[in-house]
Amino acid sequence: MFAVKRALKLNNREATLMAKHAGFRRVVFNMGLSLRTQMYSGGQFTDSQVLNEVKKVLTHYVKKQPEFAWMNQLSSRVYQNALIDLKDAFSRYRSGKAGHPRFASRRDGQSFTVDSSNGKVLLNAGSTIKIPTLGTFRLYEARLMRLCVSNFYDFKRRKSLVCFLWR
């Protein structure tokens, strides 16, 4: 497995869209962590049972509230991957590989993952990239050949937005 690192050339509207998705991932991760901590202290449940209940609460209750109506306008794949990240964080904690998961912060760097959920994606040569569920974006440097990548796209915002295409 390797990653191809490409910088996206975004206009203001696209940059705002990416920032909203990064904030969405952070909010879902933090809500899930908070709910999981509250639910786990109440009884003896496994991590998967607690995280399934957290997903139900977030989907059926929180997203229906008027103050969280903005969540329905963004990609649900970011939402699902945030909960998968939370599950992975707790599995690493249980195995002793990492400490207890902490709340996500903007200072830690904004990032999110989106996937196509339909398998592999073929990227044609050129200066644009079509990312499933987000749209088509311009690249700073053109790809010279066709590239078949897996279905994961990681977005990290440091000084410029960078897209990692996992193969």
C-alpha positions in Angstrom: 0.0 0.0 0.0 1.3 3.5 -0.8 -0.1 7.0 -1.0 0.0 9.5 -3.7 0.1 13.0 -2.3 -1.6 15.7 -4.4 -2.3 19.3 -3.5 -5.8 20.6 -4.4 -6.3 24.0 -6.0 -9.4 25.3 -4.3 -11.5 28.4 -4.7 -13.2 30.0 -1.7 -16.4 27.9 -2.1 -14.5 24.7 -2.2 -12.2 25.6 0.7 -15.3 26.4 2.8 -16.8 23.0 1.8 -13.7 21.2 2.9 -13.5 23.2 6.2 -17.2 22.3 6.9 -16.4 18.6 6.4 -13.4 18.8 8.7 -15.5 20.5 11.3 -18.2 17.9 10.8 -15.8 15.1 11.4 -14.5 16.8 14.6 -18.0 17.4 16.0 -19.1 13.8 15.3 -15.9 12.4 16.8 -16.2 14.6 20.0 -19.9 13.8 20.4 -19.3 10.1 20.0 -16.4 10.2 22.5 -18.6 12.1 25.0 -21.6 9.8 24.6 -19.4 6.7 24.7 -17.8 7.9 28.0 -21.2 8.5 29.5 -22.7 5.2 28.3 -19.7 3.1 29.3 -19.7 4.2 32.9 -23.4 3.2 33.3 -22.9 -0.5 32.7 -20.8 -3.3 31.5 -21.0 -3.2 27.7 -18.4 -4.0 25.0 -16.9 -1.3 22.9 -18.8 -2.4 19.8 -22.2 -2.4 21.7 -21.6 1.1 23.1 -20.4 2.5 19.7 -23.5 1.0 18.0 -25.7 2.8 20.5 -23.7 6.0 20.0 -24.3 5.7 16.3 -28.1 5.2 16.9 -28.3 8.3 19.2 -26.3 10.5 16.8 -28.4 9.3 13.8 -31.9 9.2 15.2 -31.8 12.0 17.8 -28.9 14.5 17.4 -29.2 14.9 13.6 -32.9 15.5 13.9 -32.5 18.5 16.2 -32.8 21.9 14.4 -29.5 23.2 15.7 -27.8 20.2 14.0 -29.7 20.4 10.7 -26.5 21.5 8.9 -25.2 17.9 9.4 -27.7 16.6 6.9 -26.2 18.8 4.1 -22.7 17.2 4.4 -21.4 13.8 3.2 -22.5 10.9 5.4 -19.3 9.1 4.5 -17.4 11.6 6.6 -19.8 10.9 9.5 -19.4 7.1 9.1 -15.6 7.3 8.9 -15.5 9.5 12.1 -17.3 6.8 14.0 -14.9 4.2 12.5 -12.0 6.3 13.7 -13.5 6.4 17.2 -13.9 2.6 17.2 -10.3 2.2 16.0 -9.0 4.6 18.7 -10.7 2.6 21.4 -9.4 -0.7 20.0 -5.9 0.7 20.1 -6.5 1.9 23.7 -7.8 -1.6 24.8 -4.8 -3.3 23.2 -2.3 -1.0 25.0 -0.9 0.5 21.8 -2.2 4.0 22.6 -3.6 6.1 25.4 -7.2 6.9 26.0 -8.8 8.8 23.1 -8.8 12.6 23.5 -11.2 15.2 22.1 -10.3 16.4 18.6 -9.2 20.0 18.3 -8.6 22.5 15.4 -5.1 22.9 16.8 -4.3 19.3 16.0 -4.8 19.9 12.3 -8.0 19.5 10.5 -8.5 16.3 8.6 -11.2 14.0 7.4 -11.6 10.8 5.4 -14.1 10.1 2.7 -14.5 6.9 0.7 -16.5 5.8 -2.3 -18.0 2.7 -0.7 -18.2 1.3 -4.3 -14.7 -0.2 -4.6 -11.8 1.1 -6.6 -11.8 4.4 -8.5 -10.0 5.1 -11.8 -8.5 8.5 -12.0 -7.8 9.7 -15.5 -4.7 11.7 -16.5 -5.2 15.5 -16.3 -5.4 18.3 -13.8 -8.8 17.4 -12.2 -9.8 14.8 -9.7 -13.3 13.5 -9.0 -13.7 12.6 -5.4 -16.8 10.5 -4.6 -19.5 12.3 -2.6 -17.6 15.7 -2.7 -17.2 16.6 -6.4 -14.6 17.5 -8.9 -11.5 19.5 -7.9 -8.5 21.0 -9.7 -5.0 19.9 -8.9 -1.8 22.1 -8.8 0.1 19.6 -10.9 -1.4 17.4 -13.6 -1.3 13.6 -13.4 0.6 12.2 -16.4 -1.0 8.7 -16.4 -4.1 6.9 -15.4 -4.1 5.8 -11.8 -6.3 3.2 -10.1 -6.6 3.9 -6.4 -8.6 2.3 -3.6 -11.6 4.0 -2.2 -10.1 6.1 0.6 -9.2 9.8 0.4 -7.6 11.5 3.4 -7.7 15.3 3.5 -5.2 17.1 5.8 -5.1 20.8 6.2 -1.8 22.2 7.3 -0.8 25.2 5.1 -2.5 23.9 2.0 -5.1 21.2 1.5 -3.5 17.9 0.6 -5.3 14.8 -0.7 -3.8 11.4 0.0 -5.0 8.7 -2.5 -4.5 5.3 -1.0 -3.7 2.4 -3.3 
